[in-house]
Amino acid sequence: MIELRGVSKVYGQGRQEVPALRNVSLRVEYGEVFGVLGQSGAGKSTLIRCLNLLERPTTGEVRVDGRDMLSLGPDELRVARQGIGMIFQHFNLFSSRTVAGNVAFPLEVAGCSRVHIRERVAELLELVGLSDKANAYPAQLSGGQKQRVGIARALAPRPRVLLSDEATSALDPETTRSVLGLLRDINRQLGLTILLITHQMEVVKSICDSVAVLERGRVVEQGKVVDLIARPSTRLHELCYPTSSTRNGVVSQGGRRVELSLVGEHSTRPILTTLARRFGVDAWLLEGSMERVGETRVGRLLFELTGPREAVDGALGFLREQGLTLEAPHV
Ligand SMILES: Nc1ncnc2c1ncn2[C@@H]1O[C@H](COP(=O)(O)OP(=O)(O)OP(=O)(O)O)[C@@H](O)[C@H]1O
């Protein structure tokens, strides 16, 4: 659906050159919610702007919905952009237009009839839960409501792709959750592909199917969110559990230290009790957490096993056989 191949973007010239993207390749499948996670200055805005060609890459290829974006002439590009909706951190609403007027705007630009516009606007306001605010002005709305108007406006021309530029960064945690929930519903109901850029791990955990981690203009990691979070050696895991004691060292029981990720069904089993019963080892819990990543429960346990060497080896072998993601950091 969206593909970047070897995309680089350098701003400025000569000694003023700033490389914002370095050889970025990524692939977003149809119907996915794909997150690009990165700190300030990582190149996220540049990346999203290279997708709809608000910024032209210095080198590389950009494909959106089967179109080679860099080969399009001005008219074709205008049509292609109608298939790409966008929402923004600061909403970018017209303050002099009502909610309905804001949502109607792209339809007016596209030359749609008044009747069609009226019907479509009503339908969209219902979708985002703002039917009762049609005649309000942006200044009379909360941040979350403003972003809902932004979403309705972006969806008006029935885009195939929605780009979200830090859409929840200016919102409080509860409003963030409700706007993310709306995006997830829209993704499911309309089969809309969503690419969002964010610096918030919570956003990735709550709605993204896949993620690319961007650091200093490079994609350092890319894949399914659950798979990456569950593997202790990944950057996403490290970002997700920043205070992990595996590296800092906690009070040791002198045993074999194990870090375990429990995904889905595995997270519901009494794993430590099983080890104790079956192998006669003691499991000393050092750290643990259980949370939702999208709709999957993902648990993380850090513990030490003590007991006779063969028993500990047996317990570790058992964990491996169970297909549990297992890492035994050096003690
Ligand atoms: N128009 C420009 N001219 C020169 N340098 C730029 C321009 N736009 C961005 N940059 C530089 O490119 C790099 C990436 O910037 P970009 O805005 O893409 O990052 P970002 O991850 O979106 O950051 P933030 O989250 O702070 O918006 C930064 O070093 C930035 O200073």
The ligand as an SDF file (V2000), in Angstrom:
LIG
                    3D

 31 33  0  0  0  0  0  0  0  0999 V2000
   13.1110   22.8460    5.9930 N   0  0  0  0  0  0  0  0  0  0  0  0
   14.2110   22.4200    6.6210 C   0  0  0  0  0  0  0  0  0  0  0  0
   15.4160   22.9410    6.3550 N   0  0  0  0  0  0  0  0  0  0  0  0
   16.5270   22.4900    6.9820 C   0  0  0  0  0  0  0  0  0  0  0  0
   16.5480   21.5020    7.8890 N   0  0  0  0  0  0  0  0  0  0  0  0
   15.3680   20.9330    8.2060 C   0  0  0  0  0  0  0  0  0  0  0  0
   14.1320   21.3660    7.5960 C   0  0  0  0  0  0  0  0  0  0  0  0
   13.1300   20.6080    8.1170 N   0  0  0  0  0  0  0  0  0  0  0  0
   13.6860   19.7470    9.0040 C   0  0  0  0  0  0  0  0  0  0  0  0
   15.0230   19.9540    9.0570 N   0  0  0  0  0  0  0  0  0  0  0  0
   15.9930   19.1720    9.8780 C   0  0  0  0  0  0  0  0  0  0  0  0
   15.8320   17.7950    9.5440 O   0  0  0  0  0  0  0  0  0  0  0  0
   15.9260   16.9790   10.7080 C   0  0  0  0  0  0  0  0  0  0  0  0
   14.6460   16.1460   10.8530 C   0  0  0  0  0  0  0  0  0  0  0  0
   13.5650   17.0370   11.1190 O   0  0  0  0  0  0  0  0  0  0  0  0
   12.0330   16.5540   11.2260 P   0  0  0  0  0  0  0  0  0  0  0  0
   11.2100   17.7770   11.4690 O   0  0  0  0  0  0  0  0  0  0  0  0
   11.7170   15.7140   10.0500 O   0  0  0  0  0  0  0  0  0  0  0  0
   12.1050   15.6300   12.5320 O   0  0  0  0  0  0  0  0  0  0  0  0
   10.9270   15.1650   13.5090 P   0  0  0  0  0  0  0  0  0  0  0  0
   11.2700   13.7850   13.9220 O   0  0  0  0  0  0  0  0  0  0  0  0
    9.6170   15.3730   12.8330 O   0  0  0  0  0  0  0  0  0  0  0  0
   11.0680   16.1520   14.7230 O   0  0  0  0  0  0  0  0  0  0  0  0
    9.8960   16.8120   15.6490 P   0  0  0  0  0  0  0  0  0  0  0  0
    9.2410   15.6630   16.3570 O   0  0  0  0  0  0  0  0  0  0  0  0
   10.6670   17.7030   16.5620 O   0  0  0  0  0  0  0  0  0  0  0  0
    8.9810   17.5470   14.7170 O   0  0  0  0  0  0  0  0  0  0  0  0
   16.1920   17.9160   11.8670 C   0  0  0  0  0  0  0  0  0  0  0  0
   17.6000   17.9540   12.0770 O   0  0  0  0  0  0  0  0  0  0  0  0
   15.6920   19.2550   11.3700 C   0  0  0  0  0  0  0  0  0  0  0  0
   16.4160   20.3170   11.9740 O   0  0  0  0  0  0  0  0  0  0  0  0
  1  2  1  0
  2  3  1  0
  2  7  2  0
  3  4  2  0
  4  5  1  0
  5  6  2  0
  6  7  1  0
  6 10  1  0
  7  8  1  0
  8  9  2  0
  9 10  1  0
 10 11  1  0
 11 12  1  0
 11 30  1  0
 12 13  1  0
 13 14  1  0
 13 28  1  0
 14 15  1  0
 15 16  1  0
 16 17  2  0
 16 18  1  0
 16 19  1  0
 19 20  1  0
 20 21  2  0
 20 22  1  0
 20 23  1  0
 23 24  1  0
 24 25  2  0
 24 26  1  0
 24 27  1  0
 28 29  1  0
 28 30  1  0
 30 31  1  0
M  END
$$$$
